[in-house]
Amino acid sequence: MLFRRRKPARLSDKLRELFWPRKGFTRSFRYFRMRLLRLSASPHSIATGFACGIALSWTPFLGFHLVLAIIVSYLLAGNLVAAALGTTVSNPATFPVISALTWETGKWILGTNGEKSHIDLAALFESLDFAQLWEPVLKPMLVGAIPFAAVSSTLLYGLAFLAVRSFQRRRHLRLLERARSQLRYPDEISSV
């Protein structure tokens, strides 16, 4: 086999790599960043799509983040791939933190923070009745998601816009220099 290990991995090595990859987490983040920067669309479109994905990843609608982000991004003329990449912020590792933050913030905003009401989440999720889930769980989480979504999407829109614009300019200049070096008469291409 082409990419097989010389020495097969032991069970302990496999378990360690499950929680901490051999190459570390920075490789995943670099891949994610380059995937976003290399999209072929305007910087505004990419940043809008990414911001939509980030904003909707704060909502409590598990399983619908991607669909909602694509719909909202389409309506705002954002890049759909960037919206999908933005929703990866909400994943099994981060969702417990996101849900706890949004629920506590929502209870504080709604003024129900001091109430000591017992919520039987197991029974609520077993019946999956939306009307019963709305008031004690989904409403505080949705209200609490608004400030986090607004701040993070605004901040990351600006960062993504600047990063994509800078990357696309550098790429354009590199391609221009390459084309200029391949020509017999370099003055045929005017500078940008």
LUMPA-542608 format. One record per atom (N, C-alpha, C, CB): y, x, z. Coordinates in steps of 0.05 Angstrom, whole numbers, plus 5000, padded with zeros to 4 digits. Glycine has a CB too. Example, Ala and Ser with C-alpha at 12.3 -4.5 7.8 and 13.67 -1.06 7.14 Angstrom:
488652645156491052465156493452645156491152265181495552575142497952735143500152585157498852825114
end
This chain:
497750175000500050005000502550185000500049815024504650094987506950254983508550325009508750124963509050125025510750165049509150145075513049955049506650215075505050195099505650435117502050185091505350405142505750615161503350815159505950515190503951065165501751265166499951205189502851555167501151155212499651095236500250795243500451285260498250625244498750345249500150305276496150185249501950105277503450055302501649925323505849865296502050015348500549895370501749635378500450095394500349475394501349225403503949255419499249075419504049465435506549505451508949575433506049735471508449725411510549785392511549525378509649985371509649355371510349105358512048925376507848955348511248905401512748745421515448855425511148725447515749115427518349245431520149185408518149545436519149215383520749165359521448875356519249265335519848695368520548415367523248365381518348245379523648495404526048455419528248665413525448465448527548905405529449105398528449255374529849305422529649195350528749315325528949625326530349205302527249755311527150045310529850155300524950145292530950025280533550125269535950015284533750035239535549845304537749745320538949495307539849955324540749375321541949125312544349185293542948955335545349425293547649485276546949465246548749755282544449525240543649505212543849215202540749605208543049025218543348735211546248665208541948565232547948755226550748685224552048805199552248775249551249055193552349185169551449035144551449475167548948945143547948795120549448535117544948735123549848395140551248145140554148175130551348025169555548395140558248445131558448505101559448685147556648675091556648735063555948495045554748965057554148335055553448085040555947905037551147935054557547885058559947725057562047855039561047685086562448115042564548245026563848244996564848525036561348254989560648274961560448014946558048414958561147794959561147544945563247544923561647304965562647424901564647434879566147174878563147474852568247154894570046934895572747034905568946694913574646864907577246944917577046994947579446734911578747164958578647214987579146965003580747424995580946784993581446535007578946355008583746384994577546344986575146174984572946285003574046164956572546545003570546655021571246625050570146955014573746675057574646645084574546355094577546755088575246165076575145885083572245795088576345715060570445875071567645815075566545935101565945905052567246185106566246315131567446175155567046615130569946105154571245965177569945695182574245945172569245555160567945295164565245325177567545155136563745525169561145585181561345655211559745805167563345815217563845895245564545655262566046115247566445495251567445255266565145065272569645125251563545005252561444815255559044915271560544705229558845175274556645285291557145235320556345585285559545155328560145085356559344805363563145125361558844635343558144355348555344325359558444185323554744115373552144075385550043965366552343895409550643945341548743815322546844015311550343685299544844095327542844285319541344185295540844345342540944365276539444295252541244185230537444085258543644115237545544015217547944195212546543745225547944425225550244615222550544695193549844865239548444765180548544865152549444645134545844975143548344405136549044185119552044105123547243945124552844085148555644015153557544235144556043975183556844485147558644705138558844705108557544975148556744655094556844655065558544415055554044635053558244185068559843955060562844005065558943695075563544095089566344145095567444365078566644215126565944575074566844795057567344705028564845025058565544535018565944424991568544264990563544244983569044105010571443935010573944105012571343735033573844335025576144515028576244725007576144635055574444714987574244904965573545184975576944914949571845194995570945455005568345544992570545435036567645784996565145894985562845795001565246204984560845674988558545555002556745765014557045384983556345995001554746205013556046315038554246424992558646345037560046445061559846245084563046495054559845985077559545785098556745805110559945505086554745845094552045885104551846135122549945905081553146345114553146595130554646545156554446825114556746385156558146325181556546175201560646175174554746005192553145855211551046015225551845625197550546265216548546425230549446525257547946665213552046475264552946535291551446375312556046485294550846125304549245955322546345995316550145655320544946145332542146195328540746165355541646485316538146185356536746145382537646335404533746175378538646565397539646745418542346665429539747035407544046555413546746485422547146195429548746565400545346025420545845735425545845665455543845575411544245775472544445705501547245765512542345855517548445995504551046065514553145875502551746355506552945815476554845635462554645355475554245625432552245255479552044985490553044965518549144895489552545175534553545175562556645185563552345405578557745355546560745385545561945115536561545605526560945005514562144765504561744525522560944695476559544505536559044285554560844305578556144275563561044535590562844565614565744525606562444845626566544635583569344595574569944305568569944775549568044175555568343885549568543715574566043795532566843775594567043625619569743675632564743705638570743915631573343975643575543835628573844285643575543835601577543695585577443395590577243755555575143285591574842995595575342905624572042895586575443095642575943035670573442945685578042825672571042995675568642915689567243145702566742785669568743365706567543605717566743575746569543835715568143405762567543375790565343185796569943285804564543015776562442825780559742955783562342615757558242875802555542985807553442775798555143065836553342715773551442525763548942665754552642355740546642555760544142675753543442585724541842595773542842775707542142715679539342805675544142855659537542615667534842685662534642745632532942445669535143005625535143085597532343055584535943375595530243095599527543065588527142785578525443145608527942585594527542305586529442235563528142125610531842345563533742285541532742395515536442395548531742645515530842765490528142655482530643065494526642545501524042425494524442165478522342365519526442005486526941755472528641805448528341555491530242015447532042085425533841855417530442185401534841705437536641485431539541605431536441255452540741595408543441715404545441595423544341685375545341335427547341205445547041305474546840895444544641365483544341465510545041755512541441415519544641905490545342195490548342245487543842335468549742055475552542095468554342145493553641865453554341965512556241985534555742225553556141735550553242265562552942485582552742765569550542435598551842785544551243045533552943115508548343065525552742955487554043025462557043005462552942845440558142805475561042765476562443005490561742505490561543095514562843325526562443585509561743375553560143615497559643855480561443855455556743875473561743625443563443605419566343645426563043335406567243525448570043565456570543855464570843375479568643975478568844255487568644445464566744315507567444365442567244545419569844575404565044445400571644385406574144385390575844635396575744135396576444705421578144935424576845195415578944965453574245225421572745465412572645485382569945465424572145265369571945255340574645315327570944985329576845205338579445255327580345545330581545075341579945655353580745935357579046135341580546005387576346105342574646295329574846265298571746255337575046025288575246005259577946105248574845705251580046055263582746155255582746465255584946045273581746575276581746865279579946995257580646955306577546885253575746995234576446935205572946905240578046725201579046675174580846915166580546405172582746975184584547195179583147465175586547225201581247525192579747775190578147785164577947815213576847565157575147555133576947575108573447305132579247445108581047455085581947735080583447265090582947865101583848145098581648335090585148235124579348305101577148485095576248445066574748435114575948205057575048145030577148235010574447845026579648185015581748264997581848564994584548155007581648705016581649005016579249105001581649115044576848995006574449084993574649034962572048945004575648804954575748744926577848914912576548444922580048984925581949174913580749444909584449184931579449544930578149814927576049814905576849894954574449604903572449584882573749574855570749334886575949424852577349414826578449684818579649204828579649834837580650094831578450294824582250204855576150274838573850444831572850394802571550404851572650144795571750064768573750154747571249764766576350134754578450214736578350524731581250134746577950674753577650964750575151044734577551094778573050904738570550954723570950904694568250794734572250674687572750614659574650814647573850324657576650894662578551094652577251364646580951124672575451444663574051704660572151694636572551784685571151464628569251444606570651424579567451214610573151374579574651344554575451614543577151174557575651634517576551874504579551914509575951874474581051694508583951704512584551554538585451594488584851674560585251534586587751364587585351734608589651404569592051244570591650964558594251384555589250904549588750644537588650424558586150644522587950504583587850304604590450334621585350334622591850124623594350134640593550104669596349914631595050224686594450214714595249944725595950434730594049874747594549614760596949614776592149524776
end
